[in-house]
Amino acid sequence: GFKGNIYCSKPTYDLCEIMLIDSAHIQETESEWKNNKLKRSGKKLVEPMYRQQDALDSLQYFKPVLYDQIINIDENITVRFNDAGHILGSSIIEIWIKDEEEIKLVYSGDLGMKEKPILKDPSHIDRADYLIMEATYGDRVHENIEQRTEELINIILKTAKRGGSVIIPSFAVGRTQELIYELNKYYDSHLDSIGTKENELKKIPVYIDSPLAVKATEIFKRNANAFDDEAKEYINRGDNPLDFENLHFTQSAEESKQLNFSNEPKIIISASGMCEAGRIRHHLKHNLWRKEASIVFVGYQAEGTLGRRLLDGEKKVKLFGDEIMVNAEIYNVEGFSGHADKIALLNWIEGFKEKPGKIFIVHGESESKEAFAKEVTNRFNINCIVPEYNVIYDIKRKNLINEVKLDASTIKELQKAKEEHIKELLNDVENLKKAFENALKNTEGYLKEQAIDSDEFNKINNNILSLENEIMNLTMIRTK
């Protein structure tokens, strides 16, 4: 197999450490189940795409990098990762390729919505010769954040009032942490609302019942530097934005089973998001038949999945060999999508100082890609291509624009841009200085309390060692 370097952001590497193993475990389990049936019929056995050991072996080839870091792959290829704001670690990649001429490609990856909880907004890129861009929701507009949260809260309270539980199928990475953050934020913003529905909400326990989601949440906490200003403000106030009083994380299968033996109203957030595997299927089996329960979908449901069938109104489904009546209320709360909608995608293109010469529209249903391509062409007068399979596209800069010699005014503009960038860096240094002083003050106070356990001590010690290393690296630049 491939044994070259695999470049990714640091948070992506952290997530791959748990997700690749989890994926391999699922494949091994499913292939074992299929093979038990195939043996009886004398048919050829199936092999998982990769095993857990393969996943572990692959990690040695990963090369984690920082956002905005210039990476020279070789003498002809340079890349830079930028924050895409989709999930933790997601990246927009700039690629400079030198051959007879230099060509710049930008790959958007999956772009997130602006003002998405926890994460920073997608980075804006100055220029590109070619842009390869997603269009998952290139033909629709999402609800705003306030509407979706209010809708979710109302469903929870309505369900609890009639004695039912709310079951939320959710992706273990990204969506689950976003739900935790939104609930925590909602509680905090209504602390003084005595006698209101918010206080009723605080009586309802919330369970995160997904081992992968529990591990992913810990990785989010370890990468708080990737959070947006609002989330960092919570941390600076001493409030963990991914935790609150009535939030519980279940680990063992036994703990998970116990949730279905309790009749108290509760919220269970569990994977998988499309109900095709995982503990969510057990919770559906125990709650779909209950009229007082609610099933709330907060993400895309692909054709053919159990989640999609429930949304489409199926009245009976089969789970673990049993036929289950669908009596629970079924809801679809839109607006929690991790993908940017049509308006956000167009605004991101608008942010290019020098628009791309050509755009390839990828990643989306055919209707969405075609609709978005027309929208981009009409608005920006840019040639858009929806690529076809097995078609080769010749990437050459001369096909896009004529060579331009730098005149005095252009050089002046470039110098001005450089000066602006230096101002931004100086501003970043000032902000970092304040944040650093605040962090040191909080850490010093925490250490003086002397109430920390050995794990917390080791974490603080490791972070201080890492800071010392980075400060030395920064100092070395000045000495060169």
N, C-alpha and C positions, 0 to 999 in steps of 0.2 A: 504493500500500500504506500500511500504518500508519506514521505519522511522529511519533508522540508519544514521551514518555519511557518507557524500559524500565528499571525499577528492579530491581536484583539485588545480592547481596553481592559484595564485591570479588573473592574467589576464583572465584565463578561467572563474573564478567566475564573474568577471566584465562583460564579454561577455554574460554569461548565464543570467544575469539580464535583458538584452534586447532581447536576441535571443529566450529564452523559451517563453517569453510573445508574441513575434512576431509570433512564430510557432503556439502557441495556438490561436492567433487571426485569422491566416490563416485557421486553422482547423475549428474554429467556423463559419467563413464566408462560407467555402466550404460546411460544413454540412447543414447550413441554406439554401444554394442554392439548394443542392440535395433534402432536405426535402420538399421544395416547389414543386418540380416535383413529389416526391414520394406520397405526399398528394393527388395529382390529380389522381394518379393511384391506390390509396388505399393500397399501399405497406408499409411495416414496415419502420419506420423512422430510420435514422442513428445517432449515437452519436459521437462527436469528441473524439479522443483518450484522450485528456485532455483539460481543459479550462484555461483561463487566471488566474483565481483564484487558480487553482491547481498549475500552474507554480509559482505564487507568494508564495504559501504555501510551496513549495518544497525548496525555497531558505534558509529557516531557518535551514535546515539539512546540508548545504554546509560548509565545513571546508577548507578555502583557506590556502595553504602552500607555502613556498618559495622553489625555486630550491636549491638542495644540502642539504636541511634540513632533518635530520634523524627523522622519525616519528614512534613512537611505537604504533601500533594499539592495541595490547595487549601484554601479556608476551611472546607470541609465534610468532607474526608477526611484522616485521619491514619493512618500505618502505622508498624509497627516490625518489623524482621527479627530473628529469634532462631535460634540454632544448632539444626538438626534432627538433627545427628549421623549423617546417612545417607551422603553423600559430601562431599568438600571443598566448602564454600560452600552446602550445602543449608540451607534456611530454613523455619522456622515463621513465618507472617506474622499479626500482629495488625492488624486494620483497625477503626478507629473511624469511623462514619458519622453525621454530624449532619444531620437533616432536621427533622421536627417534634419528634423525640426522638433521643437518641443510642443507636445500636445498635453492639454490638461483635461482630465476626465474627473467628473464628480459623481459619486454614487450616493444617492440620498439615503439608502437603507430604508427602514420603516421610520417615518417621521411622526412625532407626537403632537398633541394639541398644545397650543400656547396656554399658559396658566394651569397646566395639568398638575394635580397635587404631587407633592414630594420632589419631583424632578424639575430641572431647569428647562426653559424653552429651547426648541431646536436652534442650533447655531446658524447664523447667516453666513453665506459664502460670497466672496467678492466677485469671482468670475469663474467661467468654465467654457471650454470649447465644446465639450459634449457633456450633457447631463443625463444620467440614467436614474429614473425617478419612479417611485411607487405611486399607485393610484387606487389603493384599496377602497377608499371612500371618495373617489373622484367625482361621484355623481349625487352626493347627498350632504346634508348639513346636520350636525349633531345638536342635541339639546344643550343648554348651558349647564354649568356645574351646579348652580344653586337649584335649578329645577329638578335635576336628577336626584340630588341628595334629599330634597324635600319629598319627592315621590317615594323614595326608598324608606324614609322615616315614617311616612304615613302608612305604608304597607305593613311595616313592622308593628306599629302601634295598633292598627286595625286587627291584625292577626292575633297579637297577644291578648287583646280585649276579649276575643272569642275563645281563648284558651289554647291557641295553636302555636306551632313553631314555624319559623321562617327558615327554609332551606335555600342556600345560595350556592349553586355550582360556580366555581371560580377558578381561573388559572392560578396555579401555585405561585408563579413569579409575576409580579407587576400588579395584577388586578386585586389579589388578596391584600397586598400591602396598601394599595390605594383605598380599599374599603376600610381597613383599620384606621388609616389616617383620617378619612372623612368622618367616621364615627367619633374619633377622638376630638377632632376639630369642632364637630357639632356640639358635643358635650361641653367643651371649654367655652364656646361662644354663648352658651345659655346657662352659665353657672348661677346667675342671679334670678333665673326665671322660676320663682317659687310657685308651686301648684300648677305648672304647665305640663304639656306633654313631654317636654324634655326630661323632667324628673321621673315620669313614668318609664321612659326609655332606659334610664339608668338602673332600673330594677331588673331589666332583662339581661341575662348572661349571654355573652358572645363567645362561641367556641370556634377556634381555628383547628379543624380536624383534617390535617394533611401533613404528614411528616416532611414532605418536600417543601411545603409552604412555610413550615416552622423553620427549617434550615435556611430557606431563602430570606426570611425576615431577619434572621441573624446576620446574613450577608449584607442586607440593606443597612443595618445598623453599623456594620464595619466600614461602610463606604459613604458615611454621612457627608464627606466633602463634595459628593456629587449632588447633594440636595439643593433645592432652590432656597431663596432668601427666607421665605415664610417658614419652611421646615427647620432651617438653621436657627431662626429666631426662637422657635419652641425649645430647641436644644440649649441655646444660650440662657433661657429662662429656667433651665433645669427640668423641663417637661419632655419626656421621651415621646415623640410624635407617633411612634409605632407601639404604644402601649396605653392602657387605661384601666381603671379600677376593676371593671367587670369583664375584662378580656381574659380568656383562658386558652392555652395551647395544649392540645392533646397529643401524646406521643405514641402510646402503645395501642394495639388493636383492642385490648380489653377496655381501655378508657373510652375508645370510640364506640364500642358496643353499649357501654353504660349510658351513653347519651340517649339511646332509643328506649331505655327502660324508665326514663323519667318523664312524667307528664307535665312538668312545668314549662311554660312558654320560654322559648330560647331561640337564639339565632345560631345556625350552624353554617359556617363557610367551609366548603370542602371541594377537593379536586376529584375528577378532572372537570374542566370548565364546560365540556360538551357532553358530560355524563357517559362517556364511553368506557371509562375504567375508574379504578380508585374507590375510596370509601364513600364517595357521593352516592354510588349506586345502592349501598346498604341504607343510607338515610332516605333515599327516594322510596325504596321498598317499604320502609316503616312509616312513611308520611304521605305518599301520593294518594292513598285510599281515604285519608282523613279530611273531612270537609272543612275542619277548622284550620288546617295547615295552608301555608303558601309556599310556592316554589318561585323564586325570583331569579331570572336570567339577567346577567349584567355583561354579557359578551356575545360575540358572533357565534352562531350555531350553524355548522356546515350541513349541507344536504345529506340525508341518510343517517345522521347521528340521533341518539335518543333525545338529546336536547331539542333538536329541530322538530322531531316528531311530536314532542310535548307542546312546543310552541304552535305547531300546526293543528293542534286540537285532538290528537288521538285520545280515545276514551279508555283504552286498555293497552297495557304494555307488559312485556315479559321480563322479569328480573330474577336471576338465579333459579330459573326453571318454574317460577310461579307467575301466574297471570295476575296482574295488579290493576284494579280499577283506578282511574284518574278522577278523584273527587276534589282534590286540593285546588285552590286558586292558583292559576298560572300567570305570571307577570313577566314582561320584558321591559326592563328599565334601560333605555338607550342613553347614550351620552357618556358611558363609562369606557368606551372604546379607547384603546391605546393608540389607534391610528388617527392621523389628522384628517379632517373632513375637507370638502372641496374648497371652502373659503380659506382654510389654513394652508392648504397646499398652494393655492394661487398666491397668497400673501408671501409664502416662502420664496417663490420664484421672483416675486416683486422685489425682494430684498437683495437680489444680485445687483451689484453696481454696474457690472458689464454682463448683459444677458447671454446665456448660452447660445451657440450657433445652431445647435440641434439638440432635441430632447427625445430620448427613448422612454416610452411609457411602459412600465412593467408592474408586476405584482398587483393583481386585481382581477375581478371578473371581466369578461370581454366587454360587457356593456359599460362598466365603469371606466375602463381604459379608453375606449373609443370616445365616450362622452367627454372625458377630461382632456383628451388630445384636441378635440374641437374647441373646447373652452380656452385652452392655452394658445392655440393658433389664432383665434379671434381676438383675444385680449392682448397678446404680446407680439403677434406676427412672427412667431418662431415655428420653424419646420418641426413637426412632431411625428415620430414613427412609433407605431405599436408593433414591436418585433414579432416575426413569425418563426416557428421552429425550423431548424435546418437551413436558415438563411444567413449568409455571411455579410456583415456590414463593414465596409472599408473605412477605417478611421484615419482621416488625414486632415490636418489643419488647413491646408490650402484649399480644400473643398468648401471651407466655411467662409473665410475672410481673406482679404488681400493683405500682404505684408505692409506694416505701417512703420515708417521711420519716426523715431522720437524727436519731435521738435522741442523748442525751448519751453513752450507752454505746457507740453506733456510732462517734461522733466520737472517743471515747477509743481505740477499737480502731484507727481509721485513723491516729491520732497515734502509737500504739505501733508500727504497721507502718512508718510513716515513720522513726521512730527506729531500728528494726531495719535498715532499708535504709541509713541513714546509717552505722551500724556496719559493715555489709558493705562500703560504699564505702571507709571508713577502712582496713579490713583489706586491701582490694584495693590501696590506695595503698602500704601497708607491703610487701606482696608484690611489687608492681611496683618499689618502691625497691630491694629486695634483688636482684631479677632484673636491674635496670638496672645496678647496681653490678657484678654478676658479669659482665654482657655487656661493660661498659666495660673491666674488668680483662683479660678474655680478648682483646678487640680490641687493647688497648694492648700486650699481650705479643706478639700476632701481628705487629703493625706493627714492633715492635722487632727482630723476626727479619729484617725487610727481604728476605724471600724470596717476596714476593707478585708476581704478574704484573699487567699493566695492567688486565685484566678484573676481577680480585679487588679491586684498588685502587679502581676505579670503583664497584663494588658497595658497598664500605665507605663511600666518600665520599657516595654517594647516600643510603644509610641514615642517615648522620649528618645530612645536610641535612634529611631527612624528620623526624628526631627533633627537630632545632632548630625546625622549623616547628610540630610538634605541641606542644612545650613552650611556645612563644609563644602558641599558641591557648588552652592551658590557663591560662596566666597572664592572658590578656585577660579570661577569664570573671570573675576576681576583681576586675578594675578596673571592671566595669560597674555 
